[in-house]
Amino acid sequence: MHKDNIFVVDPTLPHDYNIALYVLEELCAKGIIDIFELAEAVNLLRKKYDLPTINIYGKKDNNPSN
């Protein structure tokens, strides 16, 4: 997300998704949430936007609605 204090936006993803990732990253960097909460939130966010997710075993989930 950040590269030398520059916020990097992926134009192929929804604008709201990019903003949510930025906010989650900042919360994690400030110690408000830990890396596990960050991972859980990103997984839920990806499911909301019907993007591919990774399950806990590292296998790609082909059905993001589960």
HULINZI-V514536 format. One record per residue. N is the residue number from 0. OMEGA is omega in whole degrees, -180 to 180 (999 if undefined). Layout:
<<N	OMEGA> <N	OMEGA>>
//
This chain:
<<0	-179> <1	173> <2	-179> <3	178> <4	176> <5	178> <6	-178> <7	-179> <8	175> <9	-176> <10	179> <11	-179> <12	179> <13	-179> <14	179> <15	179> <16	179> <17	179> <18	180> <19	177> <20	179> <21	-180> <22	179> <23	179> <24	179> <25	178> <26	179> <27	-180> <28	-179> <29	177> <30	180> <31	172> <32	178> <33	-175> <34	180> <35	176> <36	177> <37	-180> <38	179> <39	180> <40	179> <41	179> <42	178> <43	178> <44	179> <45	177> <46	180> <47	-179> <48	179> <49	176> <50	180> <51	179> <52	177> <53	178> <54	-174> <55	179> <56	177> <57	179> <58	-179> <59	-180> <60	-178> <61	180> <62	-174> <63	-179> <64	-180> <65	999>>
//
